[in-house]
């Protein structure tokens, strides 16, 4: 029997950003009962107020807004999810 894993994620505080992720995480856990995904949400301003590398230290999954994509690509703070699937 494998050990259960809990992944944490962060996204923006809007129903379009949060609710689909919660629903998808629930379905994923139904199919993979050894993995739980817990999503948190924050305002867009809160994303702007905290460096992306701090979020990457705290969360396994990040849904980020476009201003941070260039920084993330230029610095080794994020890894592509498909490298871990």
C-alpha positions as MATLAB code, in Angstrom:
seq = 'XXXXXXXXXXXXXXXXXXXXXXXXXXXXXXXXXXXXXXXXXXXXXXXXXXXXXXXXXXXXXXXXXXXXXXXXXXXXXXXXXXXXX';
ca = [
       0.000    0.000    0.000;
       1.442    3.387   -0.964;
       1.583    6.328    1.402;
      -0.980    9.082    0.885;
       0.292   12.414   -0.433;
      -1.237   15.840    0.000;
      -0.446   18.510   -2.570;
      -1.178   22.153   -1.879;
      -2.111   24.694   -4.513;
      -2.704   28.432   -4.749;
      -4.872   30.308   -7.227;
      -6.652   33.640   -7.514;
      -9.742   34.432   -5.490;
     -12.412   34.237   -8.156;
     -15.008   31.590   -8.903;
     -13.510   31.067  -12.381;
     -10.099   30.424  -10.849;
     -10.953   28.518   -7.692;
     -14.096   26.429   -8.179;
     -12.931   24.458  -11.252;
      -9.722   23.516   -9.439;
     -11.577   22.284   -6.365;
     -13.914   20.199   -8.541;
     -11.019   18.777  -10.548;
      -9.069   17.969   -7.383;
     -12.068   16.136   -5.960;
     -12.422   14.034   -9.099;
      -8.670   13.358   -9.202;
      -8.785   12.081   -5.619;
     -11.719    9.824   -6.506;
      -9.526    8.231   -9.193;
      -6.291    8.330   -7.168;
      -7.187    7.832   -3.527;
      -3.556    8.116   -2.432;
      -3.385   11.802   -3.482;
      -5.268   14.755   -2.030;
      -5.050   18.254   -3.502;
      -5.927   21.203   -1.271;
      -6.440   24.554   -3.011;
      -6.076   27.962   -1.369;
      -7.000   31.282   -2.911;
      -5.720   34.837   -2.685;
      -6.491   38.157   -4.299;
      -4.595   39.310   -7.359;
      -3.133   42.094   -5.199;
      -1.842   39.490   -2.734;
      -0.080   37.754   -5.637;
       1.525   41.063   -6.582;
       2.606   41.686   -2.992;
       4.531   38.424   -2.548;
       7.412   37.199   -4.720;
       6.642   34.097   -6.732;
       9.588   32.235   -5.213;
       7.969   32.513   -1.760;
       4.770   31.016   -3.123;
       6.779   28.247   -4.794;
       8.357   27.444   -1.426;
       4.937   27.106    0.231;
       2.807   25.437   -2.464;
       3.172   22.447   -4.779;
       0.864   23.804   -7.491;
       0.574   27.446   -8.555;
      -1.861   29.116  -10.923;
      -0.102   32.382  -11.701;
      -1.051   35.496  -13.587;
       0.848   36.550  -16.707;
       3.108   39.226  -15.122;
       5.006   36.439  -13.332;
       5.498   34.085  -16.262;
       8.567   35.915  -17.567;
      10.191   35.907  -14.146;
       9.395   32.225  -13.673;
      10.876   31.364  -17.074;
      14.071   33.321  -16.361;
      14.615   31.924  -12.850;
      14.628   28.348  -11.558;
      11.680   28.748   -9.200;
       9.108   26.564  -11.001;
       9.216   23.204  -12.754;
       6.797   21.947  -15.405;
       4.122   19.652  -13.978;
       4.482   17.205  -16.847;
       8.020   16.383  -15.675;
       6.466   14.855  -12.543;
       3.514   12.953  -13.973;
];
